[in-house]
Amino acid sequence: MLDIAEELDRWVAEGRDFAVATVVAVGGSAPRGAGAALAVDADGTA
């Protein structure tokens, strides 16, 4: 999550609407582990 915090600060300052998804558990093999996060704004920018 800390790796996207700076970008999220910019989005907040710009008044952009966005959602944040966080991986909370992984069963088996996965490209990202628990704690990985993704933010997407209303325009679909990730």
ChimeraX attribute file (.defattr): number of C-alpha atoms within 10 A of each C-alpha:
attribute: neighborCount
match mode: 1-to-1
recipient: residues
	/A:1	14
	/A:2	9
	/A:3	10
	/A:4	11
	/A:5	11
	/A:6	10
	/A:7	12
	/A:8	19
	/A:9	11
	/A:10	11
	/A:11	14
	/A:12	11
	/A:13	9
	/A:14	9
	/A:15	9
	/A:16	12
	/A:17	11
	/A:18	16
	/A:19	10
	/A:20	12
	/A:21	12
	/A:22	13
	/A:23	12
	/A:24	10
	/A:25	11
	/A:26	12
	/A:27	7
	/A:28	5
	/A:29	7
	/A:30	8
	/A:31	6
	/A:32	11
	/A:33	14
	/A:34	12
	/A:35	12
	/A:36	15
	/A:37	16
	/A:38	13
	/A:39	17
	/A:40	14
	/A:41	14
	/A:42	10
	/A:43	9
	/A:44	8
	/A:45	8
	/A:46	11
